[in-house]
Amino acid sequence: MENIEYSLTKKIEAVELIGLYDAVGWSAYTSSPETLLAAIQGSHTVAVARAGNQLVGLARSISDGASICYLQDILVHPEHHRAGIGRGLAELVFAQYPGVRQKVLLTDNEPGQKAFYESLGMTQASEHPSGEMRAFVKFD
């Protein structure tokens, strides 16, 4: 098991940031590096995971710090999948919001993701026990 170090920082070299997003196939982010860098800087919290000097994971949130935390991105380099890094990143980000009641995430329909987010205590909106919930999104 490799030694992974977690930290909260927005100081990430552009080349390693773009490399990580490219490695997971998130080309919508890497097609505009300036926008990706601005998104990182504009995030409320950014958590990174490093194996030595290599950036192997990142999670970031958008939040008001009081009532809502939106987990915007969580990604782990494919060579480091299934090593607990995603869980470590999510837990580090959510630990910054102990009094925040509403934690939200929007993701695609890949089956493994549902199980992963449920393992973090999250519930798909349509399956929430408090009753039927709706999630809305608009992409421009």
MDTraj code that builds the backbone (N, CA, C; nanometers):
import mdtraj as md
import numpy as np

residues = "MET GLU ASN ILE GLU TYR SER LEU THR LYS LYS ILE GLU ALA VAL GLU LEU ILE GLY LEU TYR ASP ALA VAL GLY TRP SER ALA TYR THR SER SER PRO GLU THR LEU LEU ALA ALA ILE GLN GLY SER HIS THR VAL ALA VAL ALA ARG ALA GLY ASN GLN LEU VAL GLY LEU ALA ARG SER ILE SER ASP GLY ALA SER ILE CYS TYR LEU GLN ASP ILE LEU VAL HIS PRO GLU HIS HIS ARG ALA GLY ILE GLY ARG GLY LEU ALA GLU LEU VAL PHE ALA GLN TYR PRO GLY VAL ARG GLN LYS VAL LEU LEU THR ASP ASN GLU PRO GLY GLN LYS ALA PHE TYR GLU SER LEU GLY MET THR GLN ALA SER GLU HIS PRO SER GLY GLU MET ARG ALA PHE VAL LYS PHE ASP".split()
xyz = np.array([
    [0.0858, -0.1192, 0.0000],
    [0.0000, 0.0000, 0.0000],
    [0.0893, 0.1241, 0.0000],
    [0.0669, 0.2117, -0.0939],
    [0.1499, 0.3307, -0.1025],
    [0.1086, 0.4348, 0.0010],
    [0.2005, 0.5215, 0.0325],
    [0.1738, 0.6276, 0.1286],
    [0.1108, 0.7457, 0.0555],
    [-0.0123, 0.7781, 0.0927],
    [-0.0845, 0.8900, 0.0318],
    [-0.0932, 1.0017, 0.1339],
    [-0.0587, 1.1229, 0.0922],
    [-0.0694, 1.2398, 0.1784],
    [-0.1831, 1.3273, 0.1279],
    [-0.2698, 1.3682, 0.2224],
    [-0.3842, 1.4528, 0.1918],
    [-0.3585, 1.5924, 0.2457],
    [-0.4062, 1.6921, 0.1727],
    [-0.3952, 1.8293, 0.2217],
    [-0.5038, 1.9153, 0.1599],
    [-0.5263, 2.0290, 0.2229],
    [-0.6172, 2.1298, 0.1700],
    [-0.5323, 2.2392, 0.1083],
    [-0.5472, 2.2602, -0.0206],
    [-0.4685, 2.3627, -0.0893],
    [-0.5281, 2.3949, -0.2251],
    [-0.5095, 2.5187, -0.2660],
    [-0.5444, 2.5590, -0.4020],
    [-0.4187, 2.5787, -0.4858],
    [-0.3037, 2.5556, -0.4242],
    [-0.1768, 2.5717, -0.4945],
    [-0.1419, 2.4411, -0.5651],
    [-0.1821, 2.4337, -0.6911],
    [-0.1614, 2.3151, -0.7736],
    [-0.1076, 2.3624, -0.9078],
    [-0.0015, 2.3006, -0.9522],
    [0.0553, 2.3368, -1.0822],
    [-0.0436, 2.3037, -1.1933],
    [-0.0579, 2.3932, -1.2889],
    [-0.1534, 2.3758, -1.3984],
    [-0.1297, 2.2450, -1.4733],
    [-0.0055, 2.2118, -1.5002],
    [0.0245, 2.0917, -1.5788],
    [-0.0205, 1.9648, -1.5057],
    [-0.0027, 1.9584, -1.3731],
    [-0.0451, 1.8383, -1.3015],
    [-0.1970, 1.8344, -1.2856],
    [-0.2595, 1.9496, -1.2713],
    [-0.4044, 1.9568, -1.2618],
    [-0.4683, 1.9089, -1.3925],
    [-0.4215, 1.9614, -1.5026],
    [-0.4738, 1.9220, -1.6334],
    [-0.4446, 1.7750, -1.6594],
    [-0.3282, 1.7277, -1.6192],
    [-0.2938, 1.5863, -1.6355],
    [-0.3893, 1.4948, -1.5607],
    [-0.4267, 1.5327, -1.4380],
    [-0.5192, 1.4513, -1.3597],
    [-0.6577, 1.4496, -1.4242],
    [-0.7086, 1.5654, -1.4624],
    [-0.8405, 1.5711, -1.5255],
    [-0.8399, 1.4971, -1.6593],
    [-0.7313, 1.5070, -1.7357],
    [-0.7190, 1.4313, -1.8607],
    [-0.7185, 1.2811, -1.8343],
    [-0.6494, 1.2387, -1.7288],
    [-0.6369, 1.0958, -1.6981],
    [-0.7725, 1.0309, -1.6715],
    [-0.8669, 1.1076, -1.6186],
    [-1.0002, 1.0519, -1.5929],
    [-1.0981, 1.0825, -1.7066],
    [-1.0499, 1.1483, -1.8117],
    [-1.1322, 1.1724, -1.9297],
    [-1.2276, 1.2899, -1.9191],
    [-1.1980, 1.3823, -1.8286],
    [-1.2863, 1.4976, -1.8116],
    [-1.2432, 1.6118, -1.9032],
    [-1.2572, 1.5892, -2.0329],
    [-1.2097, 1.6847, -2.1327],
    [-1.2918, 1.8136, -2.1345],
    [-1.4130, 1.8116, -2.0824],
    [-1.4910, 1.9362, -2.0747],
    [-1.4179, 2.0379, -1.9878],
    [-1.3395, 1.9904, -1.8918],
    [-1.2599, 2.0792, -1.8062],
    [-1.1278, 2.1160, -1.8732],
    [-1.0624, 2.0196, -1.9339],
    [-0.9279, 2.0437, -1.9859],
    [-0.9287, 2.1165, -2.1202],
    [-1.0442, 2.1250, -2.1843],
    [-1.0501, 2.1981, -2.3112],
    [-1.0320, 2.3480, -2.2892],
    [-1.0508, 2.3924, -2.1654],
    [-1.0285, 2.5328, -2.1310],
    [-0.9503, 2.5393, -1.9998],
    [-0.8181, 2.5244, -2.0071],
    [-0.7366, 2.5249, -1.8856],
    [-0.7562, 2.6494, -1.7988],
    [-0.7776, 2.7650, -1.8612],
    [-0.7972, 2.8872, -1.7840],
    [-0.9225, 2.8774, -1.6978],
    [-1.0280, 2.8199, -1.7539],
    [-1.1525, 2.8031, -1.6790],
    [-1.1334, 2.7045, -1.5646],
    [-1.0614, 2.5949, -1.5905],
    [-1.0353, 2.4966, -1.4851],
    [-0.9569, 2.5598, -1.3707],
    [-0.8529, 2.6337, -1.4024],
    [-0.7732, 2.7000, -1.2980],
    [-0.8568, 2.8009, -1.2196],
    [-0.9429, 2.8747, -1.2899],
    [-1.0310, 2.9707, -1.2215],
    [-1.1301, 2.8969, -1.1311],
    [-1.1784, 2.7817, -1.1756],
    [-1.2718, 2.7031, -1.0952],
    [-1.2058, 2.6549, -0.9663],
    [-1.0822, 2.6122, -0.9756],
    [-1.0092, 2.5673, -0.8563],
    [-0.9928, 2.6847, -0.7600],
    [-0.9498, 2.7982, -0.8115],
    [-0.9278, 2.9148, -0.7258],
    [-1.0584, 2.9660, -0.6652],
    [-1.1691, 2.9510, -0.7370],
    [-1.2980, 2.9982, -0.6881],
    [-1.3697, 2.9007, -0.5960],
    [-1.3140, 2.7818, -0.5808],
    [-1.3762, 2.6817, -0.4941],
    [-1.3631, 2.7206, -0.3479],
    [-1.4563, 2.6772, -0.2670],
    [-1.4529, 2.7040, -0.1234],
    [-1.3451, 2.6200, -0.0568],
    [-1.3400, 2.4914, -0.0902],
    [-1.2413, 2.3989, -0.0348],
    [-1.1859, 2.3127, -0.1469],
    [-1.0547, 2.2922, -0.1475],
    [-0.9899, 2.2014, -0.2416],
    [-0.9025, 2.1070, -0.1606],
    [-0.9266, 1.9779, -0.1769],
    [-0.8457, 1.8747, -0.1114],
    [-0.7704, 1.7984, -0.2192],
    [-0.6437, 1.7701, -0.1916],
    [-0.5637, 1.6936, -0.2868],
    [-0.5035, 1.5719, -0.2179],
    [-0.4735, 1.4721, -0.3009],
    [-0.4044, 1.3520, -0.2547],
    [-0.2794, 1.3372, -0.3405],
    [-0.1681, 1.3119, -0.2740],
    [-0.0414, 1.2959, -0.3444],
    [0.0263, 1.1666, -0.3029],
    [0.0832, 1.1000, -0.4005],
    [0.1709, 0.9853, -0.3778],
    [0.3101, 1.0371, -0.4105],
    [0.3869, 1.0693, -0.3077],
    [0.5135, 1.1388, -0.3300],
    [0.4832, 1.2764, -0.3846],
    [0.5442, 1.3096, -0.4984],
    [0.5192, 1.4401, -0.5609],
    [0.4076, 1.4371, -0.6640],
    [0.3486, 1.3189, -0.6875],
    [0.2470, 1.3057, -0.7917],
    [0.1073, 1.3345, -0.7378],
    [0.0358, 1.4233, -0.8064],
    [-0.1042, 1.4496, -0.7763],
    [-0.1853, 1.3305, -0.8249],
    [-0.2501, 1.2579, -0.7320],
    [-0.3258, 1.1379, -0.7697],
    [-0.4753, 1.1529, -0.7440],
    [-0.5160, 1.2600, -0.6778],
    [-0.6577, 1.2794, -0.6527],
    [-0.6891, 1.4220, -0.6129],
    [-0.8136, 1.4602, -0.6336],
    [-0.8587, 1.5946, -0.5996],
    [-1.0090, 1.5922, -0.5743],
    [-1.0513, 1.6698, -0.4772],
    [-1.1938, 1.6939, -0.4538],
    [-1.2085, 1.8418, -0.4237],
    [-1.3184, 1.8998, -0.4694],
    [-1.3408, 2.0410, -0.4406],
    [-1.4871, 2.0657, -0.4134],
    [-1.5127, 2.1675, -0.3314],
    [-1.6506, 2.1999, -0.2955],
    [-1.6793, 2.3466, -0.3214],
    [-1.8066, 2.3712, -0.3413],
    [-1.8624, 2.5046, -0.3494],
    [-1.9576, 2.5129, -0.2302],
    [-1.9493, 2.6188, -0.1505],
    [-2.0295, 2.6233, -0.0293],
    [-2.0487, 2.7661, 0.0208],
    [-2.1540, 2.7844, 0.1008],
    [-2.1682, 2.9090, 0.1748],
    [-2.1103, 2.8935, 0.3152],
    [-2.0672, 2.7721, 0.3484],
    [-2.0053, 2.7451, 0.4770],
    [-2.1028, 2.7365, 0.5932],
    [-2.2321, 2.7525, 0.5666],
    [-2.3307, 2.7542, 0.6743],
    [-2.4452, 2.6553, 0.6528],
    [-2.5011, 2.6534, 0.5318],
    [-2.6199, 2.5713, 0.5112],
    [-2.6074, 2.4673, 0.4000],
    [-2.5126, 2.4874, 0.3074],
    [-2.5015, 2.3933, 0.1962],
    [-2.3558, 2.3765, 0.1538],
    [-2.3244, 2.2556, 0.1165],
    [-2.1935, 2.2219, 0.0604],
    [-2.2197, 2.1385, -0.0638],
    [-2.1682, 2.1822, -0.1760],
    [-2.1829, 2.1108, -0.3015],
    [-2.0482, 2.0494, -0.3359],
    [-2.0405, 1.9171, -0.3374],
    [-1.9181, 1.8480, -0.3767],
    [-1.9126, 1.8505, -0.5286],
    [-1.8335, 1.9421, -0.5813],
    [-1.8314, 1.9672, -0.7248],
    [-1.7531, 1.8615, -0.8011],
    [-1.6317, 1.8355, -0.7618],
    [-1.5482, 1.7370, -0.8309],
    [-1.4860, 1.6439, -0.7287],
    [-1.4766, 1.5193, -0.7635],
    [-1.3955, 1.4241, -0.6890],
    [-1.3408, 1.3268, -0.7924],
    [-1.2088, 1.3239, -0.8045],
    [-1.1475, 1.2397, -0.9058],
    [-1.0166, 1.1811, -0.8544],
    [-0.9906, 1.0597, -0.8983],
    [-0.8703, 0.9872, -0.8606],
    [-0.8099, 0.9302, -0.9884],
    [-0.6802, 0.9451, -1.0028],
    [-0.6109, 0.8919, -1.1206],
    [-0.6414, 0.7427, -1.1327],
    [-0.6734, 0.6956, -1.2538],
    [-0.7102, 0.5546, -1.2718],
    [-0.6080, 0.4543, -1.2163],
    [-0.4810, 0.4879, -1.2174],
    [-0.3788, 0.3971, -1.1634],
    [-0.3883, 0.3826, -1.0117],
    [-0.4698, 0.4649, -0.9475],
    [-0.4811, 0.4643, -0.8011],
    [-0.6238, 0.4365, -0.7538],
    [-0.7086, 0.3874, -0.8456],
    [-0.8455, 0.3540, -0.8075],
    [-0.8477, 0.2397, -0.7071],
    [-0.9530, 0.2367, -0.6283],
    [-0.9813, 0.1293, -0.5329],
    [-0.8756, 0.1186, -0.4229],
    [-0.8173, 0.2324, -0.3894],
    [-0.7173, 0.2365, -0.2817],
    [-0.7662, 0.3214, -0.1646],
    [-0.8919, 0.3648, -0.1679],
    [-0.9471, 0.4452, -0.0597],
    [-0.9210, 0.5935, -0.0725],
    [-0.8614, 0.6358, -0.1818],
    [-0.8253, 0.7767, -0.1998],
    [-0.9496, 0.8637, -0.2159],
    [-1.0460, 0.8197, -0.2949],
    [-1.1694, 0.8961, -0.3121],
    [-1.2409, 0.9160, -0.1793],
    [-1.2490, 0.8119, -0.0992],
    [-1.3107, 0.8219, 0.0329],
    [-1.2332, 0.9213, 0.1194],
    [-1.1010, 0.9117, 0.1185],
    [-1.0200, 1.0034, 0.1980],
    [-1.0420, 1.1488, 0.1588],
    [-1.0506, 1.1740, 0.0291],
    [-1.0746, 1.3099, -0.0193],
    [-1.2128, 1.3601, 0.0201],
    [-1.3149, 1.2774, -0.0001],
    [-1.4517, 1.3179, 0.0353],
    [-1.4624, 1.3449, 0.1847],
    [-1.4044, 1.2590, 0.2660],
    [-1.4114, 1.2787, 0.4108],
    [-1.3384, 1.4056, 0.4530],
    [-1.2239, 1.4353, 0.3898],
    [-1.1510, 1.5576, 0.4221],
    [-1.2329, 1.6809, 0.3851],
    [-1.2945, 1.6795, 0.2681],
    [-1.3771, 1.7934, 0.2277],
    [-1.4958, 1.8088, 0.3224],
    [-1.5709, 1.7023, 0.3446],
    [-1.6898, 1.7115, 0.4300],
    [-1.6552, 1.7472, 0.5741],
    [-1.5358, 1.7145, 0.6199],
    [-1.4944, 1.7501, 0.7568],
    [-1.4854, 1.9015, 0.7748],
    [-1.4765, 1.9762, 0.6663],
    [-1.4696, 2.1220, 0.6743],
    [-1.6072, 2.1838, 0.6983],
    [-1.7133, 2.1012, 0.6958],
    [-1.8502, 2.1502, 0.7050],
    [-1.9295, 2.0743, 0.8119],
    [-1.8816, 2.0701, 0.9347],
    [-1.9493, 1.9886, 1.0373],
    [-2.0914, 2.0361, 1.0702],
    [-2.1198, 2.1642, 1.0577],
    [-2.2525, 2.2155, 1.0903],
    [-2.3437, 2.2310, 0.9702],
    [-2.2952, 2.1964, 0.8536],
    [-2.3730, 2.2129, 0.7313],
    [-2.4641, 2.0919, 0.7135],
    [-2.5927, 2.1163, 0.7048],
    [-2.6921, 2.0100, 0.6964],
    [-2.7023, 1.9492, 0.5569],
    [-2.6941, 2.0303, 0.4534],
    [-2.7208, 1.9846, 0.3175],
    [-2.5907, 1.9689, 0.2390],
    [-2.5607, 1.8450, 0.2034],
    [-2.4427, 1.8147, 0.1222],
    [-2.4921, 1.7526, -0.0076],
    [-2.4536, 1.8109, -0.1204],
    [-2.5118, 1.7780, -0.2500],
    [-2.4026, 1.7392, -0.3484],
    [-2.4390, 1.6529, -0.4428],
    [-2.3486, 1.6092, -0.5488],
    [-2.4311, 1.5773, -0.6721],
    [-2.3811, 1.6119, -0.7880],
    [-2.4420, 1.5744, -0.9149],
    [-2.3383, 1.4938, -0.9905],
    [-2.3752, 1.3742, -1.0369],
    [-2.2797, 1.2902, -1.1081],
    [-2.3512, 1.2148, -1.2199],
    [-2.2732, 1.1460, -1.3016],
    [-2.3338, 1.0702, -1.4108],
    [-2.3871, 0.9360, -1.3594],
    [-2.4310, 0.8520, -1.4504],
    [-2.5037, 0.7311, -1.4150],
    [-2.4163, 0.6054, -1.4127],
    [-2.2867, 0.6188, -1.3914],
    [-2.1984, 0.5028, -1.3864],
    [-2.2304, 0.4234, -1.2598],
    [-2.2600, 0.2921, -1.2704],
    [-2.3081, 0.2134, -1.1556],
    [-2.2168, 0.2146, -1.0333],
    [-2.0872, 0.2120, -1.0508],
    [-1.9957, 0.2106, -0.9372],
    [-2.0025, 0.3377, -0.8548],
    [-2.0380, 0.4477, -0.9193],
    [-2.0460, 0.5743, -0.8475],
    [-2.1584, 0.5734, -0.7457],
    [-2.2708, 0.5143, -0.7799],
    [-2.3841, 0.5083, -0.6869],
    [-2.3424, 0.4373, -0.5586],
    [-2.2783, 0.3230, -0.5730],
    [-2.2339, 0.2470, -0.4555],
    [-2.1312, 0.3264, -0.3746],
    [-2.0407, 0.3949, -0.4428],
    [-1.9386, 0.4735, -0.3733],
    [-2.0022, 0.5846, -0.2902],
    [-2.0904, 0.6625, -0.3505],
    [-2.1506, 0.7744, -0.2776],
    [-2.2433, 0.7250, -0.1668],
    [-2.3105, 0.6150, -0.1881],
    [-2.3909, 0.5568, -0.0802],
    [-2.3019, 0.5127, 0.0362],
    [-2.1817, 0.4645, 0.0064],
    [-2.0902, 0.4238, 0.1136],
    [-2.0437, 0.5427, 0.1968],
    [-2.0580, 0.6637, 0.1426],
    [-2.0244, 0.7861, 0.2149],
    [-2.1439, 0.8410, 0.2916],
    [-2.2560, 0.7697, 0.2876],
    [-2.3757, 0.8128, 0.3589],
    [-2.4687, 0.8995, 0.2766],
    [-2.4411, 0.9130, 0.1489],
    [-2.5262, 0.9941, 0.0624],
    [-2.6372, 0.9066, 0.0043],
    [-2.7481, 0.9694, -0.0323],
    [-2.8628, 0.8998, -0.0880],
    [-2.9011, 0.9656, -0.2191],
    [-2.9304, 0.8850, -0.3183],
    [-2.9794, 0.9384, -0.4440],
    [-3.1093, 1.0134, -0.4150],
    [-3.1266, 1.1319, -0.4730],
    [-3.2416, 1.2171, -0.4408],
    [-3.3736, 1.1431, -0.4566],
    [-3.3884, 1.0652, -0.5622],
    [-3.5150, 0.9949, -0.5864],
    [-3.5412, 0.8845, -0.4846],
    [-3.4399, 0.8480, -0.4054],
    [-3.4539, 0.7409, -0.3061],
    [-3.4451, 0.7919, -0.1622],
    [-3.4466, 0.9236, -0.1440],
    [-3.4297, 0.9787, -0.0091],
    [-3.5461, 0.9386, 0.0811],
    [-3.5174, 0.8946, 0.2042],
    [-3.6234, 0.8445, 0.2931],
    [-3.7238, 0.9498, 0.3398],
    [-3.6920, 1.0773, 0.3284],
    [-3.7852, 1.1809, 0.3751],
    [-3.8994, 1.2051, 0.2767],
    [-3.8950, 1.1389, 0.1652],
    [-3.9987, 1.1566, 0.0640],
    [-3.9367, 1.1874, -0.0697],
    [-4.0205, 1.1995, -0.1690],
    [-3.9718, 1.2228, -0.3039],
    [-3.9038, 1.3585, -0.3137],
    [-3.7834, 1.3576, -0.3664],
    [-3.7089, 1.4812, -0.3887],
    [-3.6808, 1.4927, -0.5374],
    [-3.6618, 1.6134, -0.5811],
    [-3.6269, 1.6371, -0.7202],
    [-3.4934, 1.7095, -0.7253],
    [-3.4166, 1.6766, -0.8249],
    [-3.2924, 1.7475, -0.8523],
    [-3.3047, 1.8049, -0.9929],
    [-3.2661, 1.9296, -1.0081],
    [-3.2743, 1.9960, -1.1378],
    [-3.1347, 2.0453, -1.1757],
    [-3.1087, 2.0459, -1.3038],
    [-2.9802, 2.0932, -1.3537],
    [-3.0001, 2.1562, -1.4912],
    [-2.9177, 2.2535, -1.5224],
    [-2.9186, 2.3162, -1.6550],
    [-2.7739, 2.3343, -1.6987],
    [-2.7397, 2.2807, -1.8121],
    [-2.6065, 2.2987, -1.8687],
    [-2.6173, 2.3917, -1.9877],
    [-2.5341, 2.4941, -1.9917],
    [-2.5312, 2.5859, -2.1059],
    [-2.4089, 2.5593, -2.1899],
])
top = md.Topology()
chain = top.add_chain()
for i, resn in enumerate(residues, 1):
    res = top.add_residue(resn, chain, resSeq=i)
    for name in ("N", "CA", "C"):
        top.add_atom(name, md.element.get_by_symbol(name[0]), res)
traj = md.Trajectory(xyz[None], top)
